[in-house]
Amino acid sequence: MRQAASAFGALAAAQVERIDALSLQVLERVGVRVDRASIRAILATRGARVEEATQRVHLSEDVLRELLAGAPADVGFGCRGGAATDRRRRPQRRVSAVAGERTVSAGG
């Protein structure tokens, strides 16, 4: 069984898939608070369900997959002054649904 490296050691593919599935459920059911109204508006136009009263954004798997597909692979983190302090590469990740089953592959 293929394993994915993590800060906590190696995870079996089934464990990675379970974490992925539960994360998607949380993002869709519970959502995430997004403080900036402009970002909520952008996400709403991309298909996210937005609750303005609570500033909560709910992302379905399809919407999240589309957003991730357009996200840059390389992201810079910086301090408040704007100077880059760290760069991280987003792991390659593919999610596909085949006959109701989800297949997740992750790699660096």
C-alpha positions as MATLAB code, in Angstrom:
seq = 'MRQAASAFGALAAAQVERIDALSLQVLERVGVRVDRASIRAILATRGARVEEATQRVHLSEDVLRELLAGAPADVGFGCRGGAATDRRRRPQRRVSAVAGERTVSAGG';
ca = [
       0.000    0.000    0.000;
       1.373    3.402   -0.945;
       2.232    5.714    1.941;
       2.400    9.510    2.128;
       5.083   11.234    4.194;
       3.921   13.601    6.886;
       5.239   15.405    9.924;
       3.828   12.516   11.973;
       5.424    9.724    9.947;
       4.084    7.718    7.047;
       0.361    7.449    6.410;
      -1.197    4.619    4.459;
      -3.136    5.585    1.340;
      -6.406    4.632    3.047;
      -5.606    7.007    5.911;
      -4.841    9.840    3.485;
      -8.110    9.169    1.655;
     -10.065    9.168    4.937;
      -8.519   12.471    6.049;
      -9.244   13.952    2.619;
     -12.885   12.807    2.657;
     -13.502   14.137    6.171;
     -11.797   17.446    5.350;
     -14.084   17.871    2.359;
     -17.108   17.182    4.566;
     -16.022   19.831    7.070;
     -15.456   22.432    4.350;
     -18.874   21.750    2.854;
     -20.975   21.279    6.007;
     -19.291   23.523    8.579;
     -17.483   25.865    6.214;
     -14.779   28.333    7.064;
     -15.010   31.920    8.280;
     -13.770   34.437    5.725;
     -13.497   37.943    7.167;
     -13.082   39.899    3.920;
     -16.360   40.595    2.133;
     -14.547   40.920   -1.203;
     -13.138   37.386   -0.891;
     -16.560   35.999    0.076;
     -18.041   37.677   -3.005;
     -15.376   36.135   -5.267;
     -15.943   32.687   -3.770;
     -19.704   33.073   -4.214;
     -19.236   33.822   -7.919;
     -17.122   30.651   -8.160;
     -19.949   28.542   -6.701;
     -19.347   28.565   -2.950;
     -22.335   28.924   -0.620;
     -21.858   32.048    1.498;
     -23.628   32.979    4.722;
     -23.088   36.720    5.077;
     -24.540   36.892    8.609;
     -21.833   34.568    9.943;
     -19.166   35.348    7.297;
     -19.023   31.601    6.650;
     -18.130   30.075    3.275;
     -19.107   26.492    2.417;
     -17.077   24.794   -0.320;
     -18.352   21.717   -2.116;
     -15.864   19.197   -3.468;
     -16.458   20.387   -7.033;
     -15.924   24.054   -6.148;
     -12.845   23.239   -4.086;
     -11.381   21.076   -6.877;
     -11.887   23.916   -9.368;
     -10.286   26.472   -7.031;
      -7.294   24.204   -6.337;
      -6.798   23.533  -10.043;
      -6.304   27.262  -10.597;
      -4.125   27.827   -7.521;
      -0.409   28.469   -7.978;
       1.897   25.557   -7.181;
       4.387   27.844   -5.439;
       3.286   30.141   -2.613;
       5.399   32.732   -0.799;
       4.868   33.597    2.846;
       6.016   36.929    4.184;
       6.009   39.205    7.151;
       3.748   42.224    7.522;
       6.398   44.373    5.876;
       6.016   42.326    2.703;
       9.433   40.684    2.609;
       9.259   37.014    1.663;
      10.410   34.809    4.521;
       9.538   31.332    3.274;
       8.423   29.592    0.103;
       6.363   26.417    0.016;
       5.500   24.226   -2.910;
       1.965   22.863   -2.929;
       2.051   19.056   -3.239;
       0.628   17.690   -6.432;
      -2.831   16.375   -5.632;
      -5.432   14.842   -7.843;
      -8.959   14.001   -6.793;
     -11.173   12.046   -9.112;
     -14.520   10.396   -8.656;
     -15.094    7.106  -10.439;
     -18.404    5.294   -9.965;
     -18.957    7.052   -6.660;
     -15.509    6.244   -5.302;
     -12.932    8.914   -4.574;
      -9.305    8.375   -5.563;
      -6.670   10.651   -4.058;
      -3.023   10.731   -4.985;
      -0.510   12.982   -3.314;
       3.118   13.487   -4.102;
       5.812   16.081   -3.777;
];
